[in-house]
Amino acid sequence: MRIDLHTHSTASDGTDTPADLVRAAAAAGLDVVALTDHDTVAGHAEAARALPALDRPLTLVTGAELSCRIDGTSMHMLAYLFDPADQDLHRARELVRDDRVPRAQAMIAKLRDLGVPVTWEQVAAIAGDGSVGLPHIAAALVDLGVVPSVSDAFTPQWLADGGRAYAPKHELDPFEAVRLVKAAGGVTVFAHPGASKRGATVPDPVIAELVAAGLDGLEVDHVDHDAPTRDRLRALAKDTGALVTGSSDYHGTRKTVRLGECVTDPEVYVEIARRATGAQPISAV
């Protein structure tokens, strides 16, 4: 089985619609794909509706990537198979999503102060119906020729955490995020915990505390992790008893990463599904 547990669609900052994403996942030879848009479940229904028409069987894992912050460091929490109707988790996601537009507008203002002629209208057009986020601003910088790629926008010079054009937004405390997802029957995995190119990372002792508080796993195999980082995180997962996952963090044409570039061991996927009580993976009947 080939299993990719971290992807994005136009419901947040990807370029594939949810239906196109599952079609692309099947075409890429995946057996299981998780749709984990930022702080939203808006793409799940469309993705599920597309499953029966696929040329090969594909299982959909519903999820979201939750925006969190601890001790001034931003981090992302992958939440899988939670009950989307859980009101406490829904309210927490809405607080984060409601702050995305003011935050984006504040960053655009900072960019303009730095001499970049980006506009809110340009970024909003790139976001379309999706939840506006930093990749949309990064894409605008690429369009303007300011940076050569979306990844190159996430540096201290531009959009990285603490960078010249950075602005904070409402983010969840990760311990509270773990509690909320667990209460909604879901499973939590710390997304790309060693992605130091994006800014400061959460120290290993804090990650261990999160695992002790109920965090289920660490996304170890990720394109933003080099080999030494993967080795360190794998050892940390072993020491703490955390599950180890691998994922592409696919964003369509927004990034160069391919679906299935990193994958999760089938035994780990089975354990994630076993632990979940809020929802179950979806397969075409």
C-alpha positions in Angstrom: 0.0 0.0 0.0 1.1 3.5 -0.8 -0.2 6.0 1.8 0.1 9.8 1.7 -1.3 11.5 4.8 -0.8 15.2 4.1 -2.3 17.1 1.1 -4.0 20.4 0.4 -6.7 21.4 -2.1 -8.3 24.6 -3.2 -10.3 24.5 0.1 -7.2 26.1 1.6 -3.9 26.8 -0.3 -3.6 24.0 -2.8 -4.2 24.4 -6.6 -6.2 21.1 -7.2 -9.9 21.0 -6.4 -10.7 18.3 -3.8 -12.1 16.1 -6.7 -9.0 16.7 -8.8 -6.8 15.9 -5.9 -8.2 12.4 -5.3 -8.1 11.8 -9.1 -4.4 12.8 -9.1 -3.8 10.6 -6.0 -5.3 7.6 -7.8 -3.3 8.4 -11.0 -0.1 8.6 -8.8 -0.7 5.1 -7.6 -1.7 5.9 -4.1 -4.0 3.5 -2.2 -4.8 6.0 0.7 -4.7 9.8 0.7 -5.5 12.2 3.5 -7.0 15.6 2.7 -5.7 18.0 5.4 -6.5 21.5 4.4 -5.6 24.3 6.7 -8.1 24.7 9.6 -11.0 23.6 7.4 -13.0 20.5 6.4 -14.7 22.2 3.5 -13.2 20.0 0.8 -14.1 16.6 2.3 -17.5 16.2 0.8 -16.4 16.9 -2.8 -13.4 14.6 -2.4 -15.6 11.8 -1.2 -18.1 12.3 -4.0 -15.3 11.8 -6.6 -14.2 8.4 -5.2 -16.7 6.2 -7.1 -15.6 7.4 -10.5 -11.9 6.7 -10.1 -10.2 4.2 -12.3 -8.7 2.4 -9.3 -9.7 2.0 -5.6 -8.6 4.9 -3.3 -9.4 5.4 0.4 -9.8 8.9 1.7 -8.8 9.9 5.2 -10.5 13.1 6.3 -8.4 15.6 8.3 -7.2 19.1 8.7 -3.9 20.9 9.4 -4.4 23.0 12.5 -2.4 26.2 13.1 -0.7 26.2 16.5 1.9 28.2 18.4 3.9 27.4 21.6 6.4 29.7 23.3 6.4 32.0 20.3 7.1 29.2 17.8 4.6 28.4 15.1 3.8 24.7 14.5 1.2 22.7 12.5 -0.9 19.8 13.9 -2.3 17.2 11.5 -5.7 16.0 12.8 -7.2 12.9 11.3 -10.6 11.3 11.4 -12.2 13.6 14.0 -15.9 14.2 14.1 -16.4 17.3 11.9 -19.6 18.2 13.8 -17.8 18.5 17.2 -18.7 22.0 18.2 -15.6 22.8 20.4 -13.2 21.9 17.7 -15.3 23.6 15.1 -15.2 26.9 17.1 -11.5 26.6 17.6 -10.9 26.2 13.8 -13.2 29.1 13.1 -11.2 31.4 15.4 -8.1 30.6 13.4 -9.8 30.9 10.0 -11.5 34.2 10.9 -8.0 35.8 11.5 -6.5 34.7 8.2 -7.8 37.7 6.2 -6.7 40.4 8.6 -3.3 38.7 8.9 -2.9 38.5 5.2 -3.8 42.1 4.8 -1.3 43.1 7.5 1.5 41.2 5.7 0.6 42.8 2.4 0.9 46.2 4.0 4.3 45.3 5.3 5.4 44.1 1.8 4.2 47.3 0.3 6.2 49.2 2.9 9.2 47.2 1.7 8.6 48.3 -1.9 6.8 45.2 -3.2 3.7 46.3 -5.3 1.5 43.4 -4.1 -2.2 44.1 -3.5 -4.9 42.4 -1.5 -6.9 42.0 -4.7 -4.1 40.0 -6.3 -3.7 37.7 -3.3 -7.5 37.2 -3.0 -7.7 36.2 -6.7 -5.0 33.6 -6.2 -6.8 32.2 -3.1 -10.1 32.0 -4.9 -12.6 30.2 -2.7 -9.9 28.8 -0.5 -8.9 29.9 2.9 -6.3 32.6 2.3 -2.8 31.8 3.6 0.9 32.5 3.3 1.3 30.3 0.2 -1.1 32.6 -1.7 1.0 35.6 -0.7 4.1 33.7 -1.7 2.5 32.9 -5.1 1.9 36.6 -5.6 5.6 37.3 -4.9 6.5 34.7 -7.5 4.1 36.3 -10.0 5.8 39.7 -9.4 9.2 38.3 -9.9 10.3 39.1 -6.3 11.3 35.4 -5.6 11.8 32.5 -8.0 9.6 30.0 -6.2 7.0 29.8 -3.4 9.6 28.1 -1.1 12.0 31.0 -1.6 9.4 33.4 -0.1 9.6 31.6 3.2 12.8 33.2 4.4 13.6 35.9 7.1 13.8 38.4 4.2 10.1 37.8 3.4 7.5 35.6 5.0 9.2 33.3 7.4 8.1 33.3 11.1 9.7 36.5 12.4 10.6 37.7 8.9 10.4 41.3 7.6 6.8 40.9 6.3 5.6 38.4 8.9 2.5 39.2 10.9 1.0 36.9 13.6 -2.4 35.4 13.6 -4.6 33.6 16.1 -3.2 30.1 16.6 -4.1 27.3 19.0 -2.1 26.1 21.9 -0.9 22.6 20.7 -1.8 21.0 24.0 -5.3 22.3 23.7 -5.4 21.2 20.0 -4.5 17.7 21.1 -7.2 17.8 23.7 -9.8 19.1 21.3 -9.0 16.6 18.6 -9.0 13.7 21.0 -12.3 14.8 22.4 -13.7 14.8 18.9 -12.5 11.2 18.3 -9.5 12.2 16.2 -5.8 11.4 16.0 -3.0 14.0 16.0 0.4 14.1 14.3 2.9 16.9 14.5 3.5 18.1 10.9 7.1 18.6 9.6 8.4 19.2 13.1 12.0 19.6 11.9 11.4 22.0 9.0 14.0 24.6 10.2 14.0 26.4 6.8 10.5 27.7 7.7 11.8 29.3 11.0 12.3 28.2 14.6 11.2 24.7 15.5 9.8 23.2 18.6 12.5 21.8 20.9 12.5 18.0 21.4 11.7 18.1 25.1 8.5 20.0 24.3 7.6 17.5 21.6 8.1 14.8 24.2 5.7 16.6 26.5 3.1 16.8 23.7 3.4 13.0 23.2 2.9 12.5 26.9 -0.2 14.7 26.7 -1.7 12.6 23.9 0.0 13.5 20.6 -0.1 10.4 18.5 2.7 10.8 16.1 5.4 12.7 14.3 5.6 13.4 10.5 9.2 12.3 10.1 9.5 11.6 6.4 8.8 15.0 4.8 10.6 16.8 2.0 11.7 19.6 4.3 13.6 17.1 6.5 17.1 16.1 5.6 18.5 12.7 6.5 20.0 13.7 9.9 16.7 15.4 10.9 14.8 12.3 10.0 17.1 10.2 12.0 16.8 12.5 15.0 13.0 12.6 14.8 12.8 8.8 14.3 14.8 8.3 17.4 12.6 10.8 19.3 9.5 8.9 18.2 11.0 5.6 19.4 12.0 7.1 22.8 8.5 8.6 23.3 6.4 5.9 21.7 5.0 8.2 19.0 3.9 6.9 15.6 6.1 7.8 12.6 4.4 9.0 9.5 5.5 10.2 6.0 3.7 12.5 3.7 4.2 14.7 0.7 2.5 17.9 1.9 1.2 18.2 -1.6 -0.1 21.6 -2.8 -0.6 21.0 -6.5 1.4 23.3 -8.7 2.0 25.7 -5.8 5.1 23.5 -4.8 7.3 21.1 -6.7 6.6 18.2 -4.4 4.8 15.2 -5.9 2.0 13.1 -4.4 3.4 10.1 -2.7 6.9 11.6 -2.5 7.0 10.5 1.1 4.6 7.8 2.4 3.4 6.2 5.6 4.0 2.6 6.6 0.7 0.6 6.2 0.9 -0.7 9.8 1.0 2.9 11.1 -2.0 3.8 9.0 -3.9 0.9 10.4 -3.1 2.0 13.9 -4.2 5.6 13.1 -7.5 4.3 11.8 -7.9 2.0 14.8 -7.4 4.8 17.3 -9.9 7.1 15.6 -13.5 7.1 16.9 -14.8 10.4 15.3 -14.8 9.2 11.7 -13.6 6.4 9.6 -11.6 6.3 6.3 -13.9 6.6 3.2 -13.8 4.1 0.3 -16.0 4.0 -2.7 -18.8 1.5 -2.4 
